[in-house]
Amino acid sequence: MKYLEFHFNLTPASSDFVDVLEGVLADVGFDSFVKSDDAIVSPSDARGLTGDVVFTERGDMQAPTATTALALHALTAYVPASAFDEDTFQAALAAFPVPGVSITYTMNEAEDRDWNAEWEQNYFTPLDVDGRCVVSATFHRDVPQAEYNIVINPRMSFGTGHHETTRQMLRAILHADLEGRDVLDMGCGTSILAILAAKRGAHHVTAIDIDEWCVANSRENIALNGVDNVEVHLGDASQLPDTPTFDVVLANIHLNIITADLPAYVRAMRPGGLLLTSGFYADDLPRLRTAAEACGLRFVRATEENRWCCASFQL
């Protein structure tokens, strides 16, 4: 699957504004984000809504010129080329909910390259969740041993489990009773959640993703971790059965996809089944609760990290 890679600058610079931008982009189809501060691009290549003020490499501010460099781009974001709509994207930026913020960006087609080397050099360090679960890459050495160790081969630029939503989902799985349960992982990515569910005693795990790269990488990661009860399928919620099949559903996807697919999840859940979901902001929890309760689900609890939310519901 081809991806488009966007580098965004925000003025004024703020980590809070970056978090808001992530949410805005997720709602229009962007599915992967990397916060970065090491790229410099020419303003002649930058496009944006205002661009009246930019940060220079030294961190001061000046009006842009043909030779001014934009430094410290705040966010790199990826969207499947097939899912990108220019008009929808521009409308989302124009409606950015924080007034007075200038957004500039560059866009190019994401290259196929050695993501193992890329992550090793720039981004990926082992992830430790409460001392109970450690997620590491194949190139790491001297990885701390935990109750559950997961190894992944990062074949793409995202999906390593470092986002707040994935951390909270891993934590929720650690606290859930999965022994002997049948589990569904929707939008599985690298299948970190599916692998942990298997290690936590799930009877069988079904993992589904619309991205063929994710399906291939998931199968590789499942083999790396020696779990034999996880199967991966290419597709979406339309593949789910209309008869109760799963005791637990994991959905770490975009809010719009979750709400649209809730009826399919519920049809596939056994009575008393548990839905663990993330991929949305805490401000959006009331909207999700309304949609979930309309499908017969009962809200159980929610956690929050840097405004990102993880919620559980029971049928």
C-alpha positions as CSV (number, residue, x, y, z in Angstrom):
1,M,0.0,0.0,0.0
2,K,1.3,3.4,-1.0
3,Y,1.5,6.1,1.7
4,L,1.8,9.9,1.6
5,E,4.1,11.4,4.1
6,F,3.4,14.9,5.5
7,H,5.7,17.1,7.6
8,F,3.8,19.7,9.6
9,N,5.0,22.9,11.3
10,L,2.8,24.8,13.8
11,T,3.3,28.4,14.9
12,P,3.2,29.1,17.8
13,A,5.0,25.8,18.6
14,S,3.2,23.8,21.3
15,S,3.0,20.1,22.1
16,D,-0.6,20.6,23.0
17,F,-1.3,22.0,19.5
18,V,0.5,19.0,18.0
19,D,-1.8,16.7,19.9
20,V,-4.8,18.5,18.6
21,L,-3.4,18.3,15.0
22,E,-3.0,14.5,15.4
23,G,-6.7,14.2,16.3
24,V,-7.8,16.4,13.4
25,L,-5.7,14.4,10.9
26,A,-6.9,11.0,12.3
27,D,-10.5,12.1,11.6
28,V,-9.6,12.5,7.9
29,G,-7.8,9.2,7.4
30,F,-4.2,9.7,8.7
31,D,-3.3,6.6,10.6
32,S,0.3,7.0,11.8
33,F,2.2,9.8,13.5
34,V,5.8,10.5,14.5
35,K,6.8,13.5,16.5
36,S,10.1,14.8,15.2
37,D,12.4,17.7,15.5
38,D,15.3,17.0,13.1
39,A,14.1,18.0,9.7
40,I,14.6,21.3,7.8
41,V,12.8,22.1,4.6
42,S,12.8,25.1,2.3
43,P,9.8,27.4,2.7
44,S,9.5,27.5,-1.1
45,D,8.5,23.9,-0.8
46,A,6.0,24.5,2.1
47,R,2.3,25.0,1.7
48,G,-0.1,26.1,4.4
49,L,-3.0,28.0,5.5
50,T,-1.3,31.2,6.6
51,G,2.5,31.0,6.8
52,D,2.7,34.5,8.0
53,V,5.3,33.6,10.7
54,V,7.8,30.7,10.7
55,F,10.4,29.5,13.2
56,T,14.0,29.7,12.0
57,E,16.6,27.1,12.8
58,R,17.7,29.3,15.8
59,G,14.2,29.2,17.2
60,D,13.5,33.0,16.8
61,M,10.7,34.3,14.5
62,Q,10.8,36.2,11.3
63,A,8.7,36.8,8.2
64,P,9.4,34.1,5.6
65,T,11.6,34.8,2.7
66,A,12.8,32.7,-0.3
67,T,15.8,31.7,1.7
68,T,14.3,31.2,5.1
69,A,14.4,27.6,6.4
70,L,11.6,26.0,8.4
71,A,13.1,24.0,11.2
72,L,11.8,21.7,13.9
73,H,8.8,20.3,12.1
74,A,6.5,19.3,14.8
75,L,4.8,16.2,13.3
76,T,5.3,13.7,10.6
77,A,2.0,12.0,9.6
78,Y,1.2,9.2,7.2
79,V,-2.0,8.6,5.2
80,P,-2.8,5.8,2.7
81,A,-2.7,7.4,-0.8
82,S,-6.0,5.7,-1.6
83,A,-7.7,7.3,1.4
84,F,-6.4,10.9,0.9
85,D,-8.9,13.5,-0.3
86,E,-7.4,17.0,-0.8
87,D,-10.6,18.9,-0.2
88,T,-11.4,17.0,3.0
89,F,-7.9,17.6,4.2
90,Q,-7.9,21.3,3.5
91,A,-11.3,21.7,5.1
92,A,-10.0,20.0,8.3
93,L,-7.0,22.3,8.5
94,A,-9.2,25.3,7.9
95,A,-11.4,24.3,10.8
96,F,-8.5,23.7,13.2
97,P,-10.1,24.2,16.6
98,V,-7.4,26.4,18.1
99,P,-7.5,30.0,16.9
100,G,-4.3,31.8,15.9
101,V,-2.3,28.8,15.0
102,S,-0.5,28.8,11.6
103,I,0.0,25.4,10.0
104,T,2.5,24.8,7.2
105,Y,3.4,21.4,5.6
106,T,5.2,19.6,2.9
107,M,4.0,16.3,1.3
108,N,5.7,13.5,-0.6
109,E,5.1,9.9,-1.3
110,A,6.6,7.7,1.4
111,E,9.6,5.8,0.2
112,D,10.2,2.1,0.7
113,R,13.3,1.9,2.8
114,D,15.0,-0.1,5.5
115,W,12.6,0.8,8.4
116,N,14.6,-1.4,10.8
117,A,17.6,0.9,10.3
118,E,15.4,4.0,10.4
119,W,13.9,3.1,13.7
120,E,17.1,1.9,15.2
121,Q,18.8,5.3,14.3
122,N,16.0,7.7,15.0
123,Y,12.9,6.6,16.8
124,F,12.3,3.2,18.3
125,T,13.4,2.3,21.9
126,P,12.0,-0.6,23.9
127,L,8.6,0.1,25.4
128,D,8.0,-0.8,29.0
129,V,4.4,-1.0,30.2
130,D,4.2,-0.9,34.0
131,G,7.1,-3.3,34.3
132,R,4.9,-6.1,33.1
133,C,5.2,-6.0,29.3
134,V,8.2,-5.0,27.3
135,V,8.0,-4.4,23.5
136,S,11.3,-4.5,21.7
137,A,12.6,-4.7,18.2
138,T,14.6,-7.5,16.7
139,F,17.8,-5.3,16.7
140,H,17.7,-4.5,20.4
141,R,20.2,-6.1,22.8
142,D,20.0,-6.5,26.6
143,V,16.3,-6.1,26.6
144,P,14.8,-6.2,30.2
145,Q,12.8,-9.3,30.9
146,A,9.3,-8.9,32.0
147,E,6.2,-11.0,32.6
148,Y,5.4,-10.6,28.9
149,N,8.1,-9.8,26.3
150,I,7.0,-9.0,22.7
151,V,9.5,-8.7,19.8
152,I,8.5,-7.0,16.6
153,N,10.2,-6.4,13.3
154,P,9.4,-2.8,12.4
155,R,9.0,-3.2,8.6
156,M,7.2,0.2,8.3
157,S,7.5,3.7,9.8
158,F,4.8,3.1,12.5
159,G,3.1,0.6,14.7
160,T,5.7,0.1,17.3
161,G,3.4,0.6,20.2
162,H,4.7,4.0,21.5
163,H,1.6,6.0,21.0
164,E,-0.5,6.8,24.0
165,T,-3.5,4.8,22.7
166,T,-1.5,1.6,22.2
167,R,0.1,1.9,25.6
168,Q,-3.3,2.2,27.2
169,M,-4.6,-0.7,25.2
170,L,-1.7,-2.9,26.3
171,R,-2.3,-1.8,29.9
172,A,-6.0,-2.7,29.6
173,I,-5.2,-6.1,28.2
174,L,-2.8,-6.7,31.1
175,H,-5.8,-6.1,33.5
176,A,-8.4,-8.1,31.5
177,D,-9.2,-11.7,32.1
178,L,-8.5,-13.3,28.8
179,E,-7.9,-16.9,29.9
180,G,-9.6,-19.2,27.5
181,R,-11.3,-16.4,25.7
182,D,-11.8,-15.8,21.9
183,V,-10.4,-12.4,21.0
184,L,-10.8,-10.1,18.0
185,D,-8.2,-7.4,17.2
186,M,-9.6,-5.0,14.7
187,G,-7.1,-2.8,12.9
188,C,-4.3,-5.0,14.2
189,G,-1.3,-3.0,12.7
190,T,1.8,-5.0,13.8
191,S,-0.5,-7.3,16.0
192,I,1.1,-6.2,19.3
193,L,-2.2,-6.3,21.0
194,A,-3.1,-9.7,19.5
195,I,0.2,-11.1,20.5
196,L,-0.2,-9.9,24.1
197,A,-3.7,-11.3,24.2
198,A,-2.4,-14.7,23.1
199,K,0.4,-14.5,25.8
200,R,-2.3,-13.6,28.4
201,G,-4.0,-17.0,27.8
202,A,-6.6,-16.3,25.0
203,H,-7.9,-19.4,23.4
204,H,-7.8,-18.0,19.9
205,V,-7.2,-14.5,18.5
206,T,-8.4,-13.2,15.1
207,A,-6.5,-10.1,13.8
208,I,-7.9,-8.0,10.9
209,D,-6.4,-5.0,9.1
210,I,-7.1,-3.3,5.8
211,D,-3.4,-2.8,5.1
212,E,-1.6,-5.6,3.3
213,W,1.7,-4.4,4.8
214,C,0.2,-4.8,8.3
215,V,-1.0,-8.3,7.5
216,A,2.4,-9.4,6.3
217,N,4.2,-7.8,9.2
218,S,1.7,-9.2,11.7
219,R,2.3,-12.7,10.5
220,E,6.1,-12.2,10.8
221,N,5.7,-10.8,14.3
222,I,3.4,-13.6,15.4
223,A,6.0,-16.1,14.3
224,L,8.8,-14.2,16.1
225,N,6.9,-14.5,19.3
226,G,6.1,-18.2,19.0
227,V,2.3,-17.9,19.4
228,D,0.3,-20.3,17.3
229,N,-3.2,-19.3,18.0
230,V,-3.4,-16.0,16.2
231,E,-4.7,-15.8,12.6
232,V,-4.5,-12.6,10.5
233,H,-6.9,-11.6,7.8
234,L,-6.9,-8.7,5.2
235,G,-10.2,-6.8,5.4
236,D,-12.5,-4.8,7.6
237,A,-15.6,-5.2,9.8
238,S,-17.7,-6.4,6.8
239,Q,-15.9,-9.7,7.3
240,L,-17.2,-10.2,10.8
241,P,-19.9,-12.9,11.4
242,D,-23.4,-12.1,12.4
243,T,-23.4,-14.8,15.1
244,P,-21.7,-14.4,18.5
245,T,-18.1,-15.6,18.1
246,F,-15.8,-13.4,20.3
247,D,-15.6,-12.8,24.1
248,V,-13.3,-9.8,23.7
249,V,-13.0,-7.2,20.9
250,L,-9.9,-4.9,20.7
251,A,-10.3,-1.8,18.5
252,N,-7.5,0.7,18.5
253,I,-8.6,2.7,15.4
254,H,-10.0,6.1,14.5
255,L,-13.2,7.3,16.3
256,N,-15.2,7.5,13.1
257,I,-14.4,3.9,12.2
258,I,-15.1,2.6,15.7
259,T,-18.6,4.3,15.8
260,A,-19.4,3.1,12.3
261,D,-18.4,-0.5,13.0
262,L,-19.9,-0.8,16.5
263,P,-23.0,-2.7,15.3
264,A,-20.8,-5.2,13.5
265,Y,-18.7,-5.6,16.7
266,V,-21.8,-6.2,18.9
267,R,-23.3,-8.8,16.5
268,A,-20.0,-10.7,16.7
269,M,-19.8,-10.5,20.5
270,R,-21.0,-13.2,22.9
271,P,-23.3,-12.1,25.8
272,G,-21.2,-10.5,28.5
273,G,-18.5,-9.8,26.0
274,L,-15.9,-7.0,26.5
275,L,-15.0,-4.2,24.1
276,L,-11.6,-2.5,24.7
277,T,-11.2,0.5,22.5
278,S,-8.9,3.5,21.9
279,G,-7.7,5.9,19.2
280,F,-9.7,9.0,20.2
281,Y,-9.5,11.9,22.5
282,A,-11.1,12.1,26.0
283,D,-13.3,14.9,24.7
284,D,-14.8,12.4,22.3
285,L,-15.7,9.8,24.9
286,P,-19.3,11.1,25.3
287,R,-19.9,10.7,21.6
288,L,-18.5,7.1,21.7
289,R,-20.6,6.3,24.8
290,T,-23.8,7.4,23.1
291,A,-23.0,5.3,20.1
292,A,-22.0,2.3,22.2
293,E,-25.1,2.4,24.5
294,A,-27.3,2.7,21.4
295,C,-25.9,-0.7,20.4
296,G,-26.6,-2.3,23.8
297,L,-23.2,-1.8,25.3
298,R,-22.6,-0.7,28.9
299,F,-19.8,1.7,29.7
300,V,-17.3,0.2,32.3
301,R,-14.4,2.6,32.6
302,A,-11.9,4.9,30.8
303,T,-8.3,6.0,31.2
304,E,-6.6,9.0,29.8
305,E,-3.0,9.8,28.8
306,N,-2.0,13.1,27.3
307,R,-5.7,13.6,26.4
308,W,-5.8,10.3,24.5
309,C,-8.5,8.0,25.9
310,C,-9.0,4.2,26.2
311,A,-12.5,3.0,27.2
312,S,-14.0,-0.4,28.0
313,F,-17.7,-1.5,27.4
314,Q,-19.6,-4.7,28.2
315,L,-22.4,-6.3,26.4
